[in-house]
Amino acid sequence: MHDVIIVGARVAGSATALLLARAGLKVLVVDRAAFPSDTLSTHQVQVPGVARLARWGLLDAIMAAGTPPTRSVRFDQGAAAFTARIPACDGVDMMCSPRRTLLDKVLLDAARAAGAEVRENFITEDLLADGGTVTGIRGQEKGSPSVTEHARLVIGADGKHSTVARAVGRAATAPGRRGRWRSTPTGPTCRSRAVSCYARPGCAVGAWPTNDGLVMTYLAWPNARFGEFRADPEGTSCARWTPSGWGAGPGRAARRALPRHPRPAQLLPPAVRAGLGPGGRRRAAAGPDHRPGHRRRVPRRRAARATRWSPGWAATGRWPRRWLDYQRARDRAARPMHDFTARLAALSPPSPGEIALFEALSRSQPDADRFIAMLAGVVPVREFMSPRTIVGLVGVRGFARLVAGQARRGPTAHGPRGARARRRRA
């Protein structure tokens, strides 16, 4: 009998297993992959995530493997461009983008060293339940007979197509807009340690250094054009990066980074899943599908919060009300950035108010640094995007134009008007 079974051993699952095992719980973590294992990913670990890796004693292993640190970001919106410094968080002033073959393996090895039992090549087939309460899992190592394992708590950390979420009927509490899709190729030798982000109507491109002298490139296009890109990825992307469109400089960099076989992936609409089974009766948790660039930070934060009370829970075996409090706190923390990312994912032309905002940022280095700090998760979205801050940047008229532009794009994904709009579409 385990205290916790975690389905999924990548960033969220291995980090949770590590912290729970260090807190003294008996943990089993399973995954269908064998590690090291690559996966489609933006690679970026934002500053708070890097700070947590340092706190857990794992950052040295990440950096010793040749992961380049990043301390500046180039942000280009067409109408305005600026370069900003990476903010500091808990004594760390850099972000990094380790390959998933490295990051996942380091986290999982640390969980194993902390005492967690790890089973790779393990396929979770179903959950076990007794009277509406999840009591364990049924699955098999590849090529072996099915086995059952029991636990007081089952955590789903197995991604967007989560077996755990599906088995307990996890409905998304905050469906988002239909998002972008991405390809994640790596390319030749990287000569810069800066992150570059370019946005144009209907397209966005990012490039940042990763391990092995490679550059991670990110191409975001509307889902409606997925078939067009899949048919000719290099030709289509290069056509968008012409001197008459985006400029010769970024175009040359993008062409260098494109490999022979880009990896396209059509994304589902973003969503924030509920953290508990229906009515809190089922002892299973499935976390949210978070925003790009933060996926490798937020799961570790959730894991750190959970371990604050887990030893007492393990001793009593009682279902704590604090899970519900945690879920509410998680949603309050996640939803502002979730909404902000959903607006970015729409790839809409910038409104006059947004153009004025980026022009103001390009003229003020301190404000540009704070904007990047918001994107990195160091400064809260509500703080930077508050009326007082925006009015100070663009004036009352510019603030009114910014609000009007957002209103024309429709309601947010999970506000009351958004819920009504979804019901009408259904």
C-alpha positions in Angstrom: 0.0 0.0 0.0 1.4 3.3 -1.1 0.6 6.7 0.3 0.6 8.3 -3.2 0.7 6.9 -6.8 1.7 9.4 -9.5 0.8 8.6 -13.1 3.3 10.4 -15.3 7.0 10.9 -14.5 7.9 13.9 -16.5 8.3 17.4 -15.0 5.1 17.6 -13.0 5.1 14.0 -11.9 8.8 13.6 -11.0 8.9 16.9 -9.2 5.9 15.9 -7.1 7.3 12.5 -6.4 10.6 14.1 -5.3 9.0 16.4 -2.8 6.6 13.9 -1.4 9.3 11.3 -1.0 11.5 13.9 0.7 8.5 14.6 3.0 8.5 11.0 4.1 5.7 9.5 2.1 5.7 6.2 0.3 5.5 7.1 -3.3 5.1 5.1 -6.6 5.6 7.0 -9.9 4.9 5.3 -13.2 5.3 6.3 -16.8 4.9 4.7 -20.2 8.2 6.1 -21.4 11.8 5.0 -20.6 14.1 7.8 -19.5 16.0 9.7 -20.9 13.1 10.4 -23.3 12.4 13.3 -25.5 9.1 15.0 -25.9 7.5 17.9 -27.7 8.3 20.9 -25.6 9.1 24.6 -25.5 12.0 23.7 -23.2 12.0 27.0 -21.3 12.3 26.9 -17.5 11.3 30.4 -16.3 13.2 32.1 -13.5 11.0 30.9 -10.6 11.5 27.3 -11.9 15.2 27.7 -12.1 15.2 29.0 -8.5 13.3 25.9 -7.4 15.8 23.7 -9.1 18.6 25.5 -7.2 16.7 25.1 -3.9 16.3 21.4 -4.5 20.0 20.9 -5.3 19.4 20.0 -9.0 20.5 23.1 -10.8 24.2 22.2 -10.8 23.5 19.0 -12.7 21.4 20.9 -15.3 24.1 23.5 -15.9 27.0 21.0 -15.8 25.4 19.3 -18.8 26.1 22.4 -20.9 22.7 24.1 -20.6 23.3 27.8 -21.6 21.9 30.4 -19.2 19.8 33.2 -20.6 19.8 36.6 -19.0 18.2 38.8 -21.7 15.1 38.7 -23.9 14.6 40.5 -27.3 10.9 41.2 -27.8 9.8 42.4 -31.2 6.1 43.3 -32.0 6.8 44.9 -35.3 5.5 48.3 -34.3 8.0 48.4 -31.4 10.9 46.3 -30.1 13.0 46.2 -27.0 15.6 44.1 -25.1 15.1 43.5 -21.4 17.0 41.8 -18.6 15.8 38.6 -17.0 14.5 39.4 -13.5 15.9 37.9 -10.3 13.9 35.5 -8.2 15.2 34.0 -4.9 18.8 34.8 -5.8 18.6 33.5 -9.4 18.8 35.9 -12.3 18.6 33.6 -15.3 16.3 31.3 -17.2 17.4 28.2 -19.1 16.0 25.8 -21.7 17.4 22.3 -21.0 16.5 19.5 -23.4 13.8 17.3 -22.0 16.1 14.3 -22.3 18.1 16.1 -19.6 15.6 17.8 -17.4 13.1 14.9 -17.0 16.0 12.5 -16.2 17.5 14.7 -13.6 14.2 15.2 -11.8 13.3 11.5 -12.0 16.7 10.4 -10.7 16.3 12.8 -7.8 12.9 11.4 -7.0 14.3 7.9 -7.0 17.2 8.9 -4.8 14.7 10.5 -2.4 13.1 7.0 -1.9 10.3 7.1 -4.5 9.7 3.8 -6.4 9.9 4.4 -10.2 8.5 2.1 -12.8 9.3 3.0 -16.4 7.7 1.4 -19.5 4.5 1.1 -17.4 1.2 1.6 -19.1 -1.7 2.7 -16.8 -4.8 1.0 -18.1 -7.4 2.1 -15.5 -8.1 3.4 -12.0 -9.3 1.2 -9.2 -12.3 2.6 -7.2 -14.3 1.6 -4.2 -17.6 3.4 -3.5 -16.7 6.4 -5.6 -13.2 6.7 -4.1 -10.1 6.0 -6.2 -8.0 3.4 -4.4 -5.2 2.7 -7.0 -4.3 1.8 -10.5 -4.2 -1.2 -12.8 -1.5 -1.4 -15.5 1.3 -3.3 -16.9 5.0 -3.0 -17.7 5.3 -3.4 -21.5 5.3 -7.1 -22.3 4.3 -8.2 -18.7 0.9 -9.2 -17.1 -1.3 -6.6 -15.6 -0.9 -5.7 -11.9 -2.8 -3.6 -9.4 -1.3 -1.1 -7.0 -3.2 0.6 -4.2 -2.7 4.1 -2.6 -4.5 6.7 -0.5 -4.1 9.2 -3.2 -3.7 9.0 -7.0 -2.3 12.0 -8.8 -2.6 12.4 -12.6 0.5 14.0 -14.0 0.1 12.4 -17.4 -0.5 15.4 -19.6 -3.3 16.8 -21.8 -4.6 13.4 -22.7 -4.5 12.2 -19.1 -5.7 8.7 -18.3 -6.4 9.7 -14.7 -8.4 12.8 -15.7 -10.5 10.7 -18.2 -11.1 7.9 -15.7 -12.4 10.2 -13.0 -14.4 12.4 -15.4 -12.3 15.5 -15.0 -14.1 18.3 -16.7 -12.2 21.4 -17.5 -13.2 24.3 -15.2 -11.9 27.0 -17.5 -11.8 26.0 -21.2 -9.7 28.5 -23.2 -9.8 29.8 -26.7 -8.6 27.7 -29.5 -4.9 28.2 -29.3 -1.9 28.2 -31.5 0.1 25.2 -32.6 3.8 24.9 -32.6 6.8 23.1 -34.1 9.9 22.5 -32.0 12.9 21.9 -34.2 16.5 22.4 -33.1 19.2 23.7 -35.4 22.9 24.3 -35.8 25.4 25.9 -33.4 23.9 28.6 -31.3 26.0 31.8 -31.1 23.8 33.8 -28.8 22.5 33.1 -25.3 19.6 35.6 -25.6 16.0 34.7 -26.2 14.3 36.3 -29.2 10.6 36.6 -29.6 8.9 38.0 -32.7 5.1 38.5 -33.1 3.2 39.5 -36.2 -0.5 39.2 -37.2 -1.2 35.5 -37.6 2.2 34.3 -36.7 4.7 34.3 -33.8 8.3 33.0 -33.7 10.7 32.4 -30.8 14.3 31.2 -30.6 16.3 30.3 -27.6 19.5 28.3 -26.9 19.4 24.8 -25.5 21.9 22.0 -25.0 24.4 20.5 -27.5 24.9 23.9 -29.2 21.4 23.8 -30.6 18.7 26.4 -31.0 15.1 25.7 -30.1 12.7 27.5 -32.5 9.0 28.0 -31.9 6.6 28.7 -34.7 3.0 29.6 -33.8 0.3 29.7 -36.5 -3.5 29.6 -36.4 -5.0 26.1 -36.3 -6.8 26.9 -39.5 -3.5 26.9 -41.4 -2.2 23.7 -39.9 -2.6 21.7 -43.1 -0.8 24.3 -45.1 2.3 24.2 -42.9 2.3 20.4 -42.6 2.4 20.1 -46.4 5.5 22.4 -46.7 6.9 23.5 -43.3 10.1 25.0 -44.5 8.8 26.7 -47.6 5.8 28.1 -45.8 7.7 29.5 -42.8 10.5 30.9 -45.0 7.8 32.6 -47.1 6.6 34.4 -44.0 10.1 35.5 -43.2 10.8 37.5 -46.3 12.5 40.9 -46.4 9.2 42.5 -47.4 7.5 41.0 -44.4 9.7 40.3 -41.4 13.1 41.6 -42.4 16.2 39.8 -43.6 17.9 39.5 -40.2 15.4 37.4 -38.4 14.7 35.5 -41.6 18.3 34.3 -41.9 18.3 33.2 -38.2 15.0 31.3 -38.6 16.2 29.5 -41.8 19.4 28.4 -40.0 17.4 27.0 -37.1 14.9 24.9 -39.2 15.9 21.3 -39.4 15.1 18.9 -42.2 12.1 17.4 -40.4 10.3 19.9 -38.2 7.9 18.4 -35.6 4.4 20.0 -35.9 1.8 19.6 -33.2 -1.7 20.8 -33.3 -2.7 22.0 -29.8 -6.1 21.5 -28.2 -7.8 24.5 -26.6 -6.1 25.3 -23.3 -7.9 24.4 -20.1 -7.6 24.4 -16.3 -8.7 21.1 -14.8 -10.3 20.7 -11.4 -7.9 19.4 -8.8 -10.3 16.9 -7.2 -12.8 14.2 -8.2 -16.5 15.1 -8.4 -17.6 16.5 -5.0 -14.2 15.8 -3.6 -15.2 12.1 -3.1 -12.6 10.7 -5.4 -9.1 10.7 -4.1 -7.4 11.7 -7.4 -6.0 14.9 -8.6 -5.4 16.2 -12.1 -3.6 19.5 -12.6 -4.2 22.3 -15.1 -2.9 22.5 -18.7 -0.9 25.7 -18.3 0.5 28.4 -20.5 3.5 28.2 -22.8 6.8 28.9 -21.1 5.4 28.2 -17.6 4.7 24.5 -17.8 8.0 23.6 -16.2 7.6 26.1 -13.4 4.0 25.8 -12.2 3.9 22.0 -11.6 6.9 22.3 -9.3 5.2 25.1 -7.4 2.1 23.0 -6.9 4.2 20.1 -5.7 5.9 22.3 -3.2 2.6 23.5 -1.8 1.2 20.0 -1.5 4.1 18.8 0.7 3.5 21.4 3.3 0.7 19.3 4.8 1.3 15.8 3.3 3.1 14.2 6.3 0.1 14.9 8.6 -2.3 13.6 6.0 -0.3 10.4 5.6 -0.4 9.8 9.3 -4.2 10.2 9.6 -5.3 8.9 6.2 -8.1 11.5 6.2 -9.1 13.5 3.2 -8.1 17.1 4.1 -10.3 20.1 3.2 -7.1 21.9 2.3 -7.2 20.2 -1.1 -10.1 22.4 -1.9 -8.4 25.5 -0.5 -5.3 24.6 -2.6 -7.4 24.3 -5.8 -8.9 27.7 -5.3 -5.5 29.2 -4.6 -4.0 27.5 -7.6 -6.8 28.9 -9.9 -6.4 32.4 -8.6 -2.7 32.2 -9.3 -2.9 30.6 -12.7 -5.9 32.2 -14.4 -4.5 35.8 -15.0 -1.6 34.4 -17.0 -3.9 31.8 -18.6 -6.0 34.6 -19.9 -3.0 36.6 -21.0 -1.6 33.7 -22.9 -5.0 33.0 -24.5 -5.0 36.5 -25.9 -1.5 36.0 -27.3 -2.5 32.6 -28.7 -5.3 34.3 -30.8 -2.4 35.8 -32.9 -4.6 38.8 -33.7 -3.3 42.1 -35.1 -2.3 44.4 -32.2 -4.9 47.0 -31.3 -3.9 50.7 -31.2 -3.8 50.5 -27.4 -1.4 47.5 -27.6 0.8 49.3 -30.1 0.9 52.3 -27.8 1.8 50.1 -24.8 4.8 48.4 -26.7 6.0 51.7 -27.9 6.0 53.0 -24.3 7.9 49.9 -23.2 10.5 50.4 -26.0 11.2 53.9 -24.6 11.6 52.9 -20.9 14.1 50.2 -19.9 12.7 49.8 -16.3 9.2 49.2 -17.6 10.5 46.8 -20.3 12.3 44.9 -17.6 9.1 44.7 -15.5 7.1 43.5 -18.6 9.6 40.6 -19.0 9.4 40.0 -15.3 5.6 39.6 -15.7 6.1 37.1 -18.6 8.6 35.2 -16.5 6.1 34.9 -13.6 8.1 37.1 -11.2 5.7 40.1 -11.3 2.0 39.2 -11.1 0.0 39.8 -14.2 -2.6 41.7 -12.2 0.1 44.0 -10.9 1.7 44.9 -14.2 -1.6 45.1 -16.1 -3.4 47.2 -13.4 -5.1 50.4 -14.6 -2.7 52.5 -12.5 0.4 50.9 -14.2 -1.1 51.1 -17.8 -2.3 54.6 -17.4 1.2 55.6 -16.2 2.6 54.1 -19.4 0.2 55.2 -22.1 -2.1 57.7 -20.4 -5.8 57.6 -19.9 -6.6 57.7 -23.6 -4.2 54.9 -24.4 -5.7 52.8 -21.5 -9.2 53.3 -23.0 -8.0 52.2 -26.4 -6.3 49.1 -24.8 -9.5 48.1 -23.0 -11.6 48.7 -26.1 -9.3 46.5 -28.2 -9.6 43.7 -25.7 -13.4 44.0 -25.6 -13.6 43.7 -29.4 -11.8 40.4 -29.2 -14.6 38.9 -27.1 -14.9 37.7 -23.5 -12.2 35.9 -21.6 -12.1 32.2 -21.7 -13.6 31.5 -18.3 -15.5 34.6 -17.2 -19.3 34.6 -17.0 -19.7 36.1 -20.5 -17.3 33.4 -21.8 -19.5 30.7 -20.2 -22.6 32.1 -21.8 -20.8 32.3 -25.2 -19.8 28.7 -24.9 -23.3 27.6 -24.1 -24.6 29.6 -27.1 -22.1 27.9 -29.4 -23.0 24.5 -28.0 
